[in-house]
Amino acid sequence: MSWMTRRDFGKVATAAATATVLKAGMGKSAWAADHDAVRIFPKGFVWGCATASYQVEGAVNEDGRGATIWDNFAHTPGKIHNNDTGDVADDSYHRYKEDIQLLKNLGVGGHRFSIAWSRIFPSGTGAVNQKGVDFYDRVIDELLKNGIEPYVTLFHWDLPAALPGGWQSRDTAKAFAEYAAFAAKHYSDRVKHFMTTNEFVCITDIGHVEGRFAPGLRLPPAEANQVRHHAILAHGLGVQAIRANAKAGTKVGLAENANVFVPVIETDEHIAAAKRATRLGNAPFLTALMEGRYIDEYLEMAGAAAPKVEAGDFKAIGSKLDFVGLNVYTPIYVRAENSARGFAIEQQQANYPNMDSPWLKVGPEVAYWSVRNVCENWKMPDLLITENGCSAEDVVTPAGRIEDTERVMYLRNHLAQFHRAISEGYPLRGYFLWSLLDNFEWADGYSKRFGLHYVDYATQKRIPKLSAEWYKQVIAHNEIV
Ligand code: GBH
């Protein structure tokens, strides 16, 4: 085999050819070839990156953009690390062309970004701000001009501040549907994939129960459940609005960070426990969408605090989707238990390893189980990984490089586990890496870096990290390298 590298051999060896070689009883090099061959992704698999409006755009007071709950929260002293705000962020509002060249250089087929609702409807509803509409026209056209498919999230947490009551009001879900209708009508001639919302639990629980995200509330259970209901209702009404207004062939889904339960040992009993935990552990969100109702266990647990549901709500919430996007980060280890619910969460040891964010515990099998668990529970449409990636304590070396080998390690191992899911036939069609750039990491401000490109916030210079070079090769080879 010296005349070919292992990689070259992996390319030419189809699975069938490799099998023949193995049957013929060849030695070590055939094993190696087989190993390479299984790391190749299916033709047509979509590789992309992901970003979100408030995290990258800046220009918060430009061209008629309305204030959002995140502007207000970030400007409240003590809420964000270092009192950072998204006022400037990556200045992508002005530098979007440069950022799209970064994407082009990576060779991605798709880019997931979000539209800031308050650029289109500064007050959340009512009058349209044409300059905001134009901005996303320019972004979409620039992506397409560079051969990159836009994947648009309509709501990634930057709720227009003017909406009375925010997510505590049912009217906000209706306002979202109006905005979704407008966006679908206006952009669906070029945008073929829309996601309604990003991560229900962050919109609802972290913002309204834990108070660590905007709007910083700590609501009691009944009000919290109502907020959760309004969020999934917004999604449902949004799906209906998009379907009613978009060009034929437009695909609708969402991006959801469903809790991922990983069986502590991959034996039948623990795998079954992970399946049960998935259904109960996502009851107010993905489970409600997939089953078109709140499951009995959830309603029993909520008791008198159960959300008020109106006729027709679940018709919307249970709308059939064209795809489900999963944002995948941290595993929750679970084991079978002889109890009514049939599972128990394994306690995590104090020194369990994490990436630079303390919450980002590392367990690459989370990738495989994120896909398998949902498919075990429900008949799923196509799946996309709408986010996966990690923070790392990136530093620029004197030679001007960012040698983020730990990020490459993280990504490579997660891709291997997504690949495992694909090789077992699960309908995983694409992967969007979080994130293209270092950016405003919510309550962590600029202290945590998730980008493939380092951003020097003093100069706005972007520097590709080792992980960017690596991802470019993954995409070019359609294979884990
Ligand atoms: C995603 O959230 C978001 O969609 C994206 O905007 C974000 O930048 C990215 O991940 C990286 O964080 O501070 O210990 O209380 C992922 C889910 C939920 C993970 C909130 C961090 C806060 C943990 N996130 N969580 S902690």
Residues whose N, C-alpha, C, O or C-beta is under 5 A from the ligand:
A	BS01	GBH	C202 W359
